[in-house]
Amino acid sequence: MTLNALVLYGYGINTEHESKYSIEKSGGKADIVHLNKILETPKILENYNMLMVPGGFAFGDDLGSGKVFGNKMKYHLSEQLSEFITAGKLIMGVCNGFQIVVKMGLLPKPDFKQRVSLTTNDSGHYEDRWVILKTNKDSPCVFTKDLDYMFVPVRHGEGKFIPKDEQTLKELKEKNQVVFQYVDENGTLAGFPHNPNGSVDNIAGICDESGRIFGMMPHPEAFNIPENSPYWVKGAVKEPLGLRLFKNAVDYAKISGI
């Protein structure tokens, strides 16, 4: 089965074209669809086996990043999204998309109850830098299969990951739902600037228990050609690592037949 992704946009989402490019370069298909079209015709989701919620600044991050966009989806599309998830399909949220997916309650458990959040960076301002991510090899995440690490950019003002309580954090760890953590050049958990926002336990990305719903704060779609990396001029970059996530999604669609 070919990966056929619906890439959301509208109201300030601004990385839909990079997302579409990354999916198609990885062997999948993608359509960019405005949120309003889905709200008007929810059954359109049935035509796709992956939902991509890209980054940006939806609704200007008013009322908290991702909150308004997430509520629009939660209160108008919960039935269709539940069917989408039950069918074994994939959902990926990046940066603002991660904030949207978290605040509408699809992560860490897709029951439309918010258990974690992404809030203002400890630095108190927008962070724009490249970071190193360490992958949890025991995670069930479909998107990070056979991936040890990633070098990708972050660009956000509200990227600090926080769980609502210690029990939530404990469950995330016990069930290996913590997918990515910010690390330094030695692969060690470290503070700023390696952890660009002050995320609890350096958490940069999580998934649900099935591994099919995934969200991360850094931008893999922004590393889709070697020249995107600041180190390409040294000849050290042979592969745009961001595409690995999308290739894994394409492979999963072929194998699972979703």
PALO-462776 format. One record per residue (C-alpha): residue number from 1; residue in one letter; x, y, z. Coordinates in nm, 2 decimals, m for minus. Each point is the difference from the previous one (the first is absolute). Layout:
// residues N
i->NUM; aa->a; u->X; v->Y; w->Z;
...
***
This chain:
// residues 258
i->1; aa->m; u->0.00; v->0.00; w->0.00;
i->2; aa->t; u->0.13; v->0.34; w->m0.09;
i->3; aa->l; u->0.03; v->0.26; w->0.27;
i->4; aa->n; u->m0.26; v->0.27; w->m0.08;
i->5; aa->a; u->0.03; v->0.29; w->0.24;
i->6; aa->l; u->m0.24; v->0.29; w->0.07;
i->7; aa->v; u->0.22; v->0.30; w->0.09;
i->8; aa->l; u->m0.20; v->0.26; w->0.20;
i->9; aa->y; u->0.03; v->0.37; w->m0.05;
i->10; aa->g; u->m0.17; v->0.32; w->0.09;
i->11; aa->y; u->m0.02; v->0.28; w->0.26;
i->12; aa->g; u->0.38; v->0.04; w->0.03;
i->13; aa->i; u->0.13; v->m0.35; w->m0.08;
i->14; aa->n; u->0.30; v->0.07; w->m0.22;
i->15; aa->t; u->0.21; v->m0.31; w->m0.06;
i->16; aa->e; u->m0.25; v->m0.20; w->m0.21;
i->17; aa->h; u->0.20; v->0.02; w->m0.32;
i->18; aa->e; u->0.32; v->m0.13; w->0.16;
i->19; aa->s; u->m0.21; v->m0.28; w->0.16;
i->20; aa->k; u->m0.16; v->m0.10; w->m0.33;
i->21; aa->y; u->0.35; v->0.01; w->m0.17;
i->22; aa->s; u->0.15; v->m0.22; w->0.27;
i->23; aa->i; u->m0.28; v->m0.26; w->m0.03;
i->24; aa->e; u->0.01; v->m0.01; w->m0.38;
i->25; aa->k; u->0.38; v->m0.01; w->m0.01;
i->26; aa->s; u->m0.02; v->m0.30; w->0.23;
i->27; aa->g; u->m0.23; v->m0.19; w->m0.23;
i->28; aa->g; u->m0.34; v->0.10; w->0.13;
i->29; aa->k; u->m0.28; v->0.22; w->m0.13;
i->30; aa->a; u->m0.13; v->0.31; w->0.17;
i->31; aa->d; u->m0.28; v->0.26; w->m0.05;
i->32; aa->i; u->0.00; v->0.33; w->0.18;
i->33; aa->v; u->m0.36; v->0.06; w->0.13;
i->34; aa->h; u->m0.13; v->0.30; w->0.19;
i->35; aa->l; u->m0.16; v->m0.08; w->0.34;
i->36; aa->n; u->m0.32; v->0.16; w->m0.11;
i->37; aa->k; u->m0.05; v->m0.25; w->m0.28;
i->38; aa->i; u->0.04; v->m0.28; w->0.25;
i->39; aa->l; u->m0.25; v->0.16; w->0.24;
i->40; aa->e; u->m0.25; v->0.04; w->m0.28;
i->41; aa->t; u->0.06; v->m0.36; w->m0.13;
i->42; aa->p; u->0.14; v->m0.22; w->0.28;
i->43; aa->k; u->m0.03; v->m0.31; w->m0.21;
i->44; aa->i; u->0.30; v->0.12; w->m0.21;
i->45; aa->l; u->0.22; v->m0.15; w->0.27;
i->46; aa->e; u->m0.11; v->m0.35; w->m0.12;
i->47; aa->n; u->0.20; v->0.06; w->m0.32;
i->48; aa->y; u->0.33; v->0.01; w->0.18;
i->49; aa->n; u->0.21; v->m0.23; w->0.22;
i->50; aa->m; u->0.22; v->0.27; w->0.17;
i->51; aa->l; u->m0.09; v->0.34; w->0.15;
i->52; aa->m; u->0.28; v->0.25; w->0.02;
i->53; aa->v; u->m0.04; v->0.31; w->0.22;
i->54; aa->p; u->0.30; v->0.23; w->m0.09;
i->55; aa->g; u->0.16; v->0.29; w->0.18;
i->56; aa->g; u->m0.07; v->0.37; w->0.00;
i->57; aa->f; u->m0.18; v->0.24; w->0.23;
i->58; aa->a; u->m0.37; v->m0.10; w->m0.03;
i->59; aa->f; u->m0.23; v->0.29; w->0.12;
i->60; aa->g; u->0.32; v->0.19; w->0.10;
i->61; aa->d; u->0.04; v->m0.23; w->0.30;
i->62; aa->d; u->m0.28; v->0.19; w->0.17;
i->63; aa->l; u->m0.14; v->m0.17; w->0.31;
i->64; aa->g; u->0.31; v->m0.22; w->m0.01;
i->65; aa->s; u->0.18; v->m0.17; w->m0.30;
i->66; aa->g; u->m0.22; v->m0.25; w->m0.18;
i->67; aa->k; u->m0.30; v->0.05; w->0.23;
i->68; aa->v; u->m0.25; v->0.16; w->m0.23;
i->69; aa->f; u->0.09; v->m0.22; w->m0.30;
i->70; aa->g; u->m0.01; v->m0.31; w->0.22;
i->71; aa->n; u->m0.34; v->0.09; w->0.14;
i->72; aa->k; u->m0.14; v->0.05; w->m0.35;
i->73; aa->m; u->0.11; v->m0.36; w->m0.08;
i->74; aa->k; u->m0.10; v->m0.15; w->0.33;
i->75; aa->y; u->m0.36; v->0.14; w->0.01;
i->76; aa->h; u->m0.08; v->m0.05; w->m0.37;
i->77; aa->l; u->0.20; v->m0.30; w->m0.11;
i->78; aa->s; u->0.04; v->m0.23; w->0.31;
i->79; aa->e; u->m0.22; v->m0.27; w->m0.15;
i->80; aa->q; u->0.18; v->m0.01; w->m0.33;
i->81; aa->l; u->0.34; v->0.02; w->0.16;
i->82; aa->s; u->m0.09; v->m0.29; w->0.23;
i->83; aa->e; u->m0.10; v->m0.21; w->m0.30;
i->84; aa->f; u->0.33; v->0.10; w->m0.17;
i->85; aa->i; u->0.20; v->m0.12; w->0.29;
i->86; aa->t; u->m0.20; v->m0.32; w->0.05;
i->87; aa->a; u->0.07; v->m0.08; w->m0.36;
i->88; aa->g; u->0.37; v->m0.02; w->0.08;
i->89; aa->k; u->0.09; v->0.32; w->m0.19;
i->90; aa->l; u->0.29; v->0.24; w->0.08;
i->91; aa->i; u->0.00; v->0.34; w->0.15;
i->92; aa->m; u->0.30; v->0.23; w->0.03;
i->93; aa->g; u->0.03; v->0.34; w->0.16;
i->94; aa->v; u->0.30; v->0.22; w->m0.03;
i->95; aa->c; u->0.07; v->0.31; w->0.21;
i->96; aa->n; u->m0.33; v->0.20; w->m0.01;
i->97; aa->g; u->m0.15; v->m0.33; w->m0.12;
i->98; aa->f; u->0.14; v->m0.18; w->0.31;
i->99; aa->q; u->m0.15; v->0.28; w->0.21;
i->100; aa->i; u->m0.34; v->m0.05; w->m0.18;
i->101; aa->v; u->0.00; v->m0.38; w->0.03;
i->102; aa->v; u->0.10; v->0.02; w->0.37;
i->103; aa->k; u->m0.26; v->0.26; w->0.09;
i->104; aa->m; u->m0.28; v->m0.17; w->m0.17;
i->105; aa->g; u->0.08; v->m0.31; w->0.19;
i->106; aa->l; u->0.13; v->m0.25; w->m0.26;
i->107; aa->l; u->0.33; v->m0.04; w->0.18;
i->108; aa->p; u->0.12; v->m0.17; w->0.21;
i->109; aa->k; u->m0.34; v->m0.18; w->m0.01;
i->110; aa->p; u->m0.26; v->0.06; w->m0.28;
i->111; aa->d; u->m0.30; v->0.06; w->0.22;
i->112; aa->f; u->m0.03; v->0.37; w->m0.04;
i->113; aa->k; u->0.12; v->0.07; w->0.35;
i->114; aa->q; u->0.30; v->0.23; w->0.04;
i->115; aa->r; u->0.27; v->m0.16; w->0.22;
i->116; aa->v; u->0.32; v->0.19; w->m0.11;
i->117; aa->s; u->0.07; v->0.35; w->m0.14;
i->118; aa->l; u->0.26; v->0.21; w->m0.18;
i->119; aa->t; u->0.05; v->0.34; w->0.15;
i->120; aa->t; u->0.23; v->0.30; w->0.00;
i->121; aa->n; u->0.38; v->m0.07; w->m0.03;
i->122; aa->d; u->0.20; v->0.04; w->0.31;
i->123; aa->s; u->0.21; v->0.26; w->m0.18;
i->124; aa->g; u->m0.31; v->0.22; w->m0.03;
i->125; aa->h; u->0.04; v->0.05; w->m0.37;
i->126; aa->y; u->m0.01; v->m0.17; w->m0.35;
i->127; aa->e; u->0.27; v->m0.26; w->m0.06;
i->128; aa->d; u->0.13; v->m0.07; w->m0.34;
i->129; aa->r; u->0.29; v->m0.25; w->m0.01;
i->130; aa->w; u->0.10; v->m0.35; w->m0.11;
i->131; aa->v; u->m0.02; v->m0.27; w->0.27;
i->132; aa->i; u->0.10; v->m0.36; w->0.05;
i->133; aa->l; u->m0.27; v->m0.25; w->0.08;
i->134; aa->k; u->0.06; v->m0.35; w->0.15;
i->135; aa->t; u->m0.25; v->m0.27; w->m0.09;
i->136; aa->n; u->m0.15; v->m0.24; w->0.24;
i->137; aa->k; u->0.06; v->m0.33; w->m0.18;
i->138; aa->d; u->m0.26; v->m0.17; w->0.22;
i->139; aa->s; u->m0.27; v->0.24; w->m0.11;
i->140; aa->p; u->m0.29; v->m0.15; w->m0.21;
i->141; aa->c; u->0.01; v->0.31; w->m0.22;
i->142; aa->v; u->m0.06; v->m0.09; w->m0.36;
i->143; aa->f; u->0.18; v->0.31; w->m0.13;
i->144; aa->t; u->0.34; v->m0.05; w->0.18;
i->145; aa->k; u->0.07; v->m0.36; w->m0.09;
i->146; aa->d; u->0.37; v->m0.07; w->m0.03;
i->147; aa->l; u->0.09; v->0.36; w->0.09;
i->148; aa->d; u->0.27; v->0.06; w->0.26;
i->149; aa->y; u->0.01; v->0.38; w->0.00;
i->150; aa->m; u->m0.11; v->0.30; w->m0.20;
i->151; aa->f; u->0.15; v->0.35; w->m0.06;
i->152; aa->v; u->m0.28; v->0.23; w->m0.08;
i->153; aa->p; u->m0.10; v->0.37; w->0.06;
i->154; aa->v; u->m0.24; v->0.14; w->0.25;
i->155; aa->r; u->m0.18; v->0.33; w->m0.04;
i->156; aa->h; u->m0.26; v->0.07; w->0.27;
i->157; aa->g; u->m0.09; v->0.22; w->0.30;
i->158; aa->e; u->m0.21; v->m0.26; w->0.18;
i->159; aa->g; u->0.18; v->m0.33; w->m0.02;
i->160; aa->k; u->0.05; v->m0.09; w->0.37;
i->161; aa->f; u->m0.16; v->m0.35; w->0.05;
i->162; aa->i; u->m0.17; v->m0.05; w->0.33;
i->163; aa->p; u->m0.22; v->m0.28; w->0.13;
i->164; aa->k; u->m0.30; v->0.08; w->0.22;
i->165; aa->d; u->0.14; v->m0.21; w->0.28;
i->166; aa->e; u->0.27; v->m0.25; w->0.11;
i->167; aa->q; u->m0.22; v->m0.29; w->m0.08;
i->168; aa->t; u->m0.04; v->0.11; w->m0.36;
i->169; aa->l; u->0.38; v->0.03; w->m0.04;
i->170; aa->k; u->0.05; v->m0.34; w->0.17;
i->171; aa->e; u->m0.25; v->m0.17; w->m0.25;
i->172; aa->l; u->0.17; v->0.17; w->m0.30;
i->173; aa->k; u->0.33; v->m0.15; w->0.11;
i->174; aa->e; u->m0.13; v->m0.34; w->0.10;
i->175; aa->k; u->m0.18; v->m0.05; w->m0.33;
i->176; aa->n; u->0.29; v->0.14; w->m0.20;
i->177; aa->q; u->m0.21; v->0.28; w->m0.15;
i->178; aa->v; u->0.28; v->0.25; w->0.04;
i->179; aa->v; u->0.14; v->m0.02; w->m0.36;
i->180; aa->f; u->0.26; v->0.28; w->m0.01;
i->181; aa->q; u->0.21; v->0.18; w->0.25;
i->182; aa->y; u->0.23; v->0.30; w->m0.04;
i->183; aa->v; u->0.36; v->m0.09; w->0.05;
i->184; aa->d; u->0.35; v->0.15; w->m0.04;
i->185; aa->e; u->0.27; v->m0.11; w->m0.25;
i->186; aa->n; u->0.09; v->m0.30; w->0.23;
i->187; aa->g; u->m0.36; v->m0.12; w->0.01;
i->188; aa->t; u->m0.05; v->0.11; w->0.36;
i->189; aa->l; u->m0.30; v->0.18; w->0.13;
i->190; aa->a; u->0.10; v->0.36; w->0.05;
i->191; aa->g; u->m0.14; v->0.35; w->0.07;
i->192; aa->f; u->m0.02; v->0.31; w->m0.22;
i->193; aa->p; u->0.08; v->0.04; w->m0.28;
i->194; aa->h; u->m0.02; v->m0.38; w->m0.07;
i->195; aa->n; u->m0.34; v->m0.01; w->0.16;
i->196; aa->p; u->m0.12; v->0.32; w->m0.17;
i->197; aa->n; u->m0.32; v->0.05; w->0.21;
i->198; aa->g; u->0.04; v->m0.16; w->0.34;
i->199; aa->s; u->m0.22; v->m0.31; w->m0.08;
i->200; aa->v; u->m0.05; v->m0.23; w->0.29;
i->201; aa->d; u->0.25; v->m0.29; w->m0.03;
i->202; aa->n; u->0.12; v->0.15; w->m0.33;
i->203; aa->i; u->m0.31; v->m0.14; w->m0.18;
i->204; aa->a; u->m0.02; v->0.11; w->m0.36;
i->205; aa->g; u->m0.26; v->m0.25; w->m0.13;
i->206; aa->i; u->m0.25; v->m0.26; w->0.11;
i->207; aa->c; u->m0.23; v->m0.26; w->m0.15;
i->208; aa->d; u->m0.31; v->m0.18; w->0.11;
i->209; aa->e; u->0.01; v->m0.37; w->0.11;
i->210; aa->s; u->m0.05; v->m0.13; w->m0.35;
i->211; aa->g; u->0.28; v->0.21; w->m0.14;
i->212; aa->r; u->m0.22; v->0.13; w->m0.28;
i->213; aa->i; u->m0.08; v->0.34; w->0.14;
i->214; aa->f; u->0.32; v->0.21; w->0.04;
i->215; aa->g; u->0.09; v->0.35; w->0.08;
i->216; aa->m; u->0.33; v->0.19; w->0.02;
i->217; aa->m; u->0.11; v->0.36; w->0.06;
i->218; aa->p; u->0.30; v->0.01; w->m0.25;
i->219; aa->h; u->m0.05; v->0.02; w->m0.37;
i->220; aa->p; u->0.09; v->m0.31; w->m0.20;
i->221; aa->e; u->m0.16; v->0.14; w->m0.32;
i->222; aa->a; u->0.25; v->0.28; w->0.02;
i->223; aa->f; u->0.29; v->m0.24; w->m0.06;
i->224; aa->n; u->m0.11; v->m0.15; w->m0.34;
i->225; aa->i; u->0.32; v->0.06; w->m0.20;
i->226; aa->p; u->0.36; v->m0.01; w->0.12;
i->227; aa->e; u->0.04; v->0.37; w->m0.07;
i->228; aa->n; u->m0.25; v->0.08; w->0.28;
i->229; aa->s; u->0.26; v->m0.09; w->0.26;
i->230; aa->p; u->0.25; v->0.26; w->0.12;
i->231; aa->y; u->0.27; v->m0.26; w->m0.04;
i->232; aa->w; u->m0.05; v->m0.09; w->m0.36;
i->233; aa->v; u->0.27; v->0.23; w->m0.12;
i->234; aa->k; u->0.25; v->m0.22; w->0.19;
i->235; aa->g; u->m0.10; v->m0.30; w->m0.20;
i->236; aa->a; u->m0.11; v->m0.18; w->0.31;
i->237; aa->v; u->m0.37; v->m0.03; w->m0.08;
i->238; aa->k; u->m0.09; v->m0.28; w->m0.24;
i->239; aa->e; u->m0.36; v->m0.05; w->0.09;
i->240; aa->p; u->m0.29; v->0.23; w->0.10;
i->241; aa->l; u->m0.09; v->m0.18; w->0.32;
i->242; aa->g; u->m0.34; v->0.17; w->0.03;
i->243; aa->l; u->m0.12; v->m0.22; w->m0.29;
i->244; aa->r; u->0.05; v->m0.32; w->0.20;
i->245; aa->l; u->m0.32; v->0.06; w->0.19;
i->246; aa->f; u->m0.20; v->0.03; w->m0.31;
i->247; aa->k; u->0.16; v->m0.30; w->m0.17;
i->248; aa->n; u->m0.09; v->m0.20; w->0.31;
i->249; aa->a; u->m0.36; v->0.11; w->m0.04;
i->250; aa->v; u->0.00; v->m0.10; w->m0.37;
i->251; aa->d; u->0.15; v->m0.34; w->0.09;
i->252; aa->y; u->m0.26; v->m0.05; w->0.27;
i->253; aa->a; u->m0.28; v->0.07; w->m0.24;
i->254; aa->k; u->0.13; v->m0.26; w->m0.24;
i->255; aa->i; u->0.05; v->m0.27; w->0.26;
i->256; aa->s; u->m0.32; v->0.06; w->0.20;
i->257; aa->g; u->m0.23; v->0.06; w->m0.29;
i->258; aa->i; u->m0.18; v->0.29; w->0.17;
***
